[in-house]
Amino acid sequence: MLVMENGSVAVHRARPGLFPDLSLLQNLLLENSLLGDTAIDEATLREVGRLFERCGCHFDLSLFESSWPEDASPSQLLMIWLGRSILSAPVHLLILESDWPGDCDVTIEQFKNAYQWSYPWRRLTLGTTDNAAVVDANP
């Protein structure tokens, strides 16, 4: 993962393929959320942890034990899962829209909103070109 410094703001540029197993994560959530049951078993959490580690993201199982919203849909859970799992990202996360998997029913805007709700002290920028990495150190 490429990390750049701009003033005091560390910028993380999500590389293409950062979420190569996103559809698998979504399937795991759907399989474990039938009939509105949002309880995810530990084996599933550990499998997702391995997927995230292969993507270069930190995954802390302790954050997820008994922390699921009871009325969340599978897509909402996926957004929360992704937002909470990119714990190693610096203050400013940049994702190029072209890097987002097209087969995901969670849009990049929905992910941005969930991420910024989970981490209000961080910034997430959606870019369209590689020069979107230019970041204002004092937004």
Backbone as JSON, one array per atom type, in Angstrom:
{
  "sequence": "MLVMENGSVAVHRARPGLFPDLSLLQNLLLENSLLGDTAIDEATLREVGRLFERCGCHFDLSLFESSWPEDASPSQLLMIWLGRSILSAPVHLLILESDWPGDCDVTIEQFKNAYQWSYPWRRLTLGTTDNAAVVDANP",
  "N": [[0.84, -1.17, 0.0], [0.51, 2.19, -0.79], [1.75, 4.9, 0.91], [1.66, 8.3, 1.44], [3.02, 11.45, 2.45], [1.61, 14.54, 3.22], [2.04, 17.5, 4.33], [0.89, 17.26, 7.53], [-0.76, 15.19, 7.09], [-1.36, 11.87, 6.52], [-1.71, 9.93, 3.65], [-3.53, 7.35, 2.3], [-3.51, 5.42, -0.46], [-5.75, 3.46, -1.88], [-4.94, 0.56, -3.42], [-5.47, -0.86, -6.74], [-7.59, -3.68, -6.69], [-7.68, -3.95, -3.97], [-9.82, -4.89, -2.53], [-10.23, -7.72, -3.32], [-11.74, -9.91, -2.63], [-14.3, -9.13, -2.15], [-16.88, -9.89, -3.05], [-16.99, -12.44, -2.02], [-16.91, -11.89, 0.71], [-19.35, -10.62, 0.91], [-21.06, -12.74, 0.27], [-20.54, -14.43, 2.45], [-21.64, -12.88, 4.47], [-24.33, -12.81, 3.66], [-25.01, -15.52, 3.76], [-24.88, -15.91, 6.47], [-26.82, -14.32, 7.46], [-29.42, -15.01, 7.1], [-32.98, -14.85, 7.2], [-32.98, -12.51, 8.6], [-31.27, -12.81, 10.71], [-28.56, -11.55, 12.3], [-26.39, -12.57, 13.53], [-23.07, -13.42, 13.44], [-20.98, -16.13, 13.12], [-18.02, -17.25, 14.91], [-16.16, -18.66, 13.34], [-16.72, -17.74, 10.77], [-16.04, -15.04, 11.08], [-13.3, -15.3, 11.53], [-12.47, -16.33, 9.06], [-13.06, -14.17, 7.39], [-11.3, -12.39, 8.52], [-8.87, -13.49, 7.66], [-9.13, -13.05, 4.91], [-9.1, -10.24, 4.81], [-6.53, -9.76, 5.82], [-4.97, -10.81, 3.78], [-5.45, -8.85, 1.93], [-4.02, -6.83, 2.97], [-5.04, -5.41, 5.1], [-5.75, -4.56, 8.49], [-7.34, -6.65, 10.85], [-9.4, -6.94, 13.53], [-10.64, -9.19, 15.6], [-11.85, -8.86, 18.08], [-13.29, -6.49, 17.95], [-15.69, -7.12, 16.85], [-17.17, -8.9, 18.28], [-20.22, -9.32, 19.7], [-21.08, -6.8, 18.72], [-22.78, -6.15, 16.66], [-25.26, -4.3, 14.91], [-28.65, -4.83, 15.61], [-30.71, -4.55, 13.73], [-29.59, -4.36, 11.23], [-29.1, -4.63, 7.69], [-27.76, -7.16, 5.43], [-26.14, -5.78, 3.52], [-25.67, -3.36, 4.85], [-24.26, -4.36, 7.03], [-22.0, -5.27, 5.69], [-20.85, -2.84, 4.86], [-20.28, -1.71, 7.36], [-18.52, -3.61, 8.32], [-16.39, -3.41, 6.47], [-15.64, -0.73, 6.92], [-14.83, -0.77, 9.62], [-12.75, -2.51, 9.48], [-10.6, -1.5, 8.1], [-8.47, -0.58, 9.74], [-5.84, 0.02, 9.75], [-5.47, 2.08, 8.07], [-4.22, 5.35, 7.36], [-4.8, 8.81, 8.43], [-6.13, 9.94, 6.25], [-7.91, 8.44, 3.77], [-7.78, 7.4, 0.46], [-9.72, 6.41, -2.2], [-9.87, 5.3, -5.43], [-12.46, 5.64, -7.77], [-12.45, 3.9, -9.9], [-11.25, 1.69, -8.86], [-13.1, 0.4, -7.31], [-15.05, -2.51, -6.88], [-17.21, -3.51, -9.46], [-19.29, -5.3, -9.23], [-20.51, -5.19, -6.81], [-23.17, -4.7, -4.53], [-23.1, -2.69, -2.76], [-22.59, 0.64, -2.94], [-19.83, 2.82, -3.78], [-20.19, 5.31, -2.68], [-21.97, 4.77, -0.57], [-20.27, 3.23, 1.0], [-18.35, 5.17, 1.6], [-19.88, 6.96, 3.16], [-20.54, 5.27, 5.33], [-17.99, 4.7, 6.29], [-17.06, 7.24, 7.05], [-18.91, 7.81, 9.0], [-18.23, 5.9, 10.87], [-15.63, 6.63, 11.44], [-15.25, 9.57, 12.25], [-13.14, 11.33, 12.62], [-11.4, 10.92, 10.6], [-10.64, 11.22, 7.07], [-12.11, 10.41, 3.95], [-11.53, 10.22, 0.59], [-12.97, 10.14, -2.6], [-11.6, 9.4, -5.59], [-11.06, 10.17, -9.1], [-8.99, 10.12, -10.81], [-5.43, 9.45, -10.9], [-4.15, 11.78, -9.99], [-5.8, 12.6, -8.02], [-4.75, 12.23, -5.63], [-3.73, 14.46, -4.49], [-3.85, 16.23, -1.63], [-5.44, 18.39, 0.63], [-3.87, 19.58, 3.38], [-5.05, 20.85, 5.46], [-8.11, 20.67, 5.75]],
  "CA": [[0.0, 0.0, 0.0], [1.29, 3.39, -0.92], [1.42, 5.92, 1.89], [2.37, 9.54, 1.15], [2.86, 12.48, 3.46], [1.31, 15.86, 2.7], [1.92, 18.21, 5.58], [0.77, 16.31, 8.64], [-1.8, 14.22, 6.74], [-0.93, 10.66, 5.82], [-2.7, 9.56, 2.65], [-3.48, 5.95, 1.91], [-4.11, 5.24, -1.78], [-6.18, 2.06, -1.99], [-4.46, 0.05, -4.71], [-6.44, -1.7, -7.44], [-7.66, -5.03, -6.16], [-7.57, -3.95, -2.51], [-10.9, -5.74, -2.02], [-10.47, -8.74, -4.34], [-12.66, -10.93, -2.16], [-15.48, -8.44, -1.65], [-18.09, -10.67, -3.29], [-16.97, -13.55, -1.07], [-17.32, -11.34, 2.0], [-20.79, -10.38, 0.84], [-21.72, -14.05, 0.35], [-20.44, -14.89, 3.83], [-22.63, -12.14, 5.25], [-25.68, -13.24, 3.29], [-25.21, -16.88, 4.27], [-25.0, -15.87, 7.92], [-27.83, -13.33, 7.82], [-30.73, -15.47, 6.64], [-34.13, -14.57, 8.05], [-32.72, -11.34, 9.43], [-30.36, -13.12, 11.82], [-27.29, -10.9, 12.02], [-25.32, -13.19, 14.32], [-22.02, -13.98, 12.61], [-20.22, -17.02, 13.99], [-16.59, -16.95, 15.04], [-15.44, -19.23, 12.21], [-16.89, -16.81, 9.65], [-15.23, -13.87, 11.38], [-11.88, -15.64, 11.33], [-12.26, -16.44, 7.62], [-13.02, -12.81, 6.87], [-10.03, -11.83, 8.98], [-7.81, -13.95, 6.75], [-9.31, -12.35, 3.64], [-8.63, -8.86, 4.95], [-5.08, -9.76, 5.98], [-4.39, -10.99, 2.44], [-5.58, -7.56, 1.26], [-3.15, -5.86, 3.63], [-5.78, -4.64, 6.1], [-5.77, -5.12, 9.85], [-8.67, -7.13, 11.23], [-9.38, -7.22, 14.96], [-11.85, -9.95, 15.9], [-12.5, -8.39, 19.3], [-14.19, -5.38, 17.66], [-16.94, -7.59, 16.28], [-17.92, -9.74, 19.2], [-21.43, -8.67, 20.26], [-21.17, -5.39, 18.35], [-23.56, -5.98, 15.44], [-26.59, -3.69, 15.05], [-29.65, -5.9, 15.48], [-31.62, -4.38, 12.6], [-28.82, -4.05, 10.02], [-29.22, -5.54, 6.55], [-26.45, -7.68, 5.04], [-25.33, -4.74, 2.87], [-25.22, -2.44, 5.89], [-23.22, -5.04, 7.78], [-20.79, -5.28, 4.87], [-20.24, -1.51, 4.95], [-19.72, -1.55, 8.71], [-17.39, -4.52, 8.38], [-15.28, -2.81, 5.74], [-15.22, 0.49, 7.6], [-14.14, -1.08, 10.86], [-11.61, -3.39, 9.24], [-9.46, -0.77, 7.55], [-7.96, 0.12, 10.91], [-4.46, 0.41, 9.54], [-5.41, 3.24, 7.17], [-3.89, 6.61, 8.02], [-5.86, 9.79, 8.66], [-6.87, 10.22, 5.02], [-7.98, 7.28, 2.87], [-8.2, 7.76, -0.9], [-10.11, 5.27, -3.03], [-10.26, 5.69, -6.79], [-13.72, 5.0, -8.14], [-12.17, 2.8, -10.83], [-10.79, 0.53, -8.09], [-14.21, -0.21, -6.6], [-15.6, -3.61, -7.69], [-18.48, -3.17, -10.09], [-20.33, -6.29, -8.96], [-20.92, -5.08, -5.4], [-24.4, -3.91, -4.41], [-22.81, -1.55, -1.89], [-21.91, 1.62, -3.77], [-18.68, 3.45, -3.16], [-20.72, 6.42, -1.87], [-22.48, 4.19, 0.68], [-19.11, 2.88, 1.81], [-17.76, 6.43, 2.11], [-20.73, 7.45, 4.25], [-20.38, 4.38, 6.48], [-16.63, 4.87, 6.8], [-16.94, 8.53, 7.74], [-19.72, 7.73, 10.21], [-17.47, 5.1, 11.83], [-14.37, 7.33, 11.76], [-15.46, 10.99, 11.94], [-11.89, 12.08, 12.69], [-10.64, 10.61, 9.39], [-11.24, 11.65, 5.8], [-12.05, 9.48, 2.83], [-11.76, 10.92, -0.66], [-13.19, 9.32, -3.77], [-10.9, 10.02, -6.71], [-11.35, 9.66, -10.44], [-7.71, 9.97, -11.5], [-4.32, 9.3, -9.96], [-3.79, 13.03, -9.34], [-6.71, 12.89, -6.91], [-3.99, 12.04, -4.39], [-3.35, 15.76, -3.93], [-4.71, 16.39, -0.46], [-5.29, 19.6, 1.42], [-3.48, 19.16, 4.72], [-5.93, 21.51, 6.43], [-9.43, 20.79, 5.08]],
  "C": [[0.89, 1.24, 0.0], [0.83, 4.42, 0.1], [2.28, 7.14, 1.59], [2.14, 10.52, 2.28], [2.61, 13.81, 2.76], [1.05, 16.73, 3.92], [1.89, 17.18, 6.7], [-0.25, 15.22, 8.33], [-1.21, 13.05, 5.98], [-2.05, 10.24, 4.88], [-2.49, 8.11, 2.25], [-4.21, 5.84, 0.58], [-4.47, 3.77, -1.9], [-5.81, 1.55, -3.37], [-5.56, -0.74, -5.41], [-6.42, -3.11, -6.87], [-7.55, -5.09, -4.65], [-8.64, -4.84, -1.89], [-11.2, -6.85, -3.02], [-11.52, -9.76, -3.93], [-13.96, -10.32, -1.65], [-16.75, -9.25, -1.88], [-18.14, -11.87, -2.35], [-17.39, -13.08, 0.31], [-18.83, -11.14, 2.02], [-21.56, -11.7, 0.95], [-21.68, -14.6, 1.77], [-21.48, -14.19, 4.7], [-24.03, -12.62, 4.95], [-25.98, -14.62, 3.85], [-25.47, -16.87, 5.77], [-26.05, -14.86, 8.39], [-29.21, -13.73, 7.33], [-31.8, -15.16, 7.67], [-33.86, -13.42, 9.02], [-31.8, -11.59, 10.6], [-29.0, -12.52, 11.52], [-26.16, -11.47, 12.87], [-24.32, -13.85, 13.38], [-21.16, -14.87, 13.51], [-18.72, -16.74, 13.93], [-15.79, -17.49, 13.86], [-15.54, -18.32, 10.99], [-16.05, -15.56, 9.86], [-13.76, -14.15, 11.11], [-11.55, -15.76, 9.84], [-12.17, -15.05, 6.99], [-11.74, -12.11, 7.3], [-8.88, -12.22, 8.07], [-7.91, -13.26, 5.4], [-8.76, -10.93, 3.72], [-7.11, -8.81, 5.09], [-4.39, -9.97, 4.65], [-4.47, -9.7, 1.65], [-4.7, -6.49, 1.9], [-3.85, -5.02, 4.68], [-5.72, -5.35, 7.46], [-7.19, -5.53, 10.2], [-8.6, -7.54, 12.7], [-10.7, -7.88, 15.34], [-12.59, -9.39, 17.1], [-13.48, -7.25, 19.05], [-15.58, -5.87, 17.27], [-17.77, -8.44, 17.21], [-19.02, -8.91, 19.86], [-21.52, -7.18, 19.93], [-22.01, -5.15, 17.1], [-24.88, -5.27, 15.73], [-27.67, -4.75, 14.77], [-30.5, -5.78, 14.22], [-30.89, -4.09, 11.29], [-29.05, -5.1, 8.94], [-27.83, -6.09, 6.22], [-25.56, -6.63, 4.37], [-24.82, -3.73, 3.89], [-24.12, -3.07, 6.73], [-21.91, -5.06, 7.01], [-20.09, -3.93, 4.94], [-19.59, -1.3, 6.31], [-18.45, -2.39, 8.84], [-16.18, -3.91, 7.69], [-14.75, -1.59, 6.47], [-14.42, 0.21, 8.85], [-12.86, -1.87, 10.62], [-10.4, -2.66, 8.67], [-8.85, 0.07, 8.66], [-6.54, 0.61, 10.7], [-4.35, 1.62, 8.61], [-5.05, 4.5, 7.95], [-5.09, 7.55, 8.08], [-6.73, 9.99, 7.43], [-6.79, 9.02, 4.1], [-8.5, 7.75, 1.52], [-8.52, 6.49, -1.66], [-10.5, 5.81, -4.4], [-11.52, 4.92, -7.16], [-13.49, 3.82, -9.07], [-11.68, 1.55, -10.12], [-11.93, -0.22, -7.4], [-14.81, -1.33, -7.45], [-17.0, -3.3, -8.19], [-19.61, -4.11, -9.75], [-20.84, -6.24, -7.53], [-22.19, -4.24, -5.31], [-24.27, -2.8, -3.39], [-22.04, -0.55, -2.74], [-20.73, 2.23, -3.01], [-19.11, 4.64, -2.3], [-21.27, 5.91, -0.53], [-21.33, 3.8, 1.59], [-18.47, 4.12, 2.41], [-18.57, 6.95, 3.29], [-20.58, 6.6, 5.51], [-19.01, 4.55, 7.12], [-16.52, 6.16, 7.6], [-17.82, 8.58, 8.98], [-18.95, 6.97, 11.29], [-16.23, 5.83, 12.32], [-14.5, 8.82, 11.46], [-14.18, 11.83, 11.98], [-10.99, 11.81, 11.48], [-11.36, 11.16, 8.17], [-11.11, 10.54, 4.78], [-12.4, 10.26, 1.58], [-11.97, 9.9, -1.76], [-12.56, 10.05, -4.95], [-11.32, 9.42, -8.03], [-10.07, 9.49, -11.26], [-6.61, 9.85, -10.45], [-3.92, 10.62, -9.32], [-4.81, 13.44, -8.29], [-5.99, 12.73, -5.58], [-3.5, 13.36, -3.8], [-4.34, 16.1, -2.83], [-4.41, 17.7, 0.24], [-5.01, 19.18, 2.86], [-4.37, 19.78, 5.8], [-7.3, 21.72, 5.81], [-10.37, 21.7, 5.83]]
}
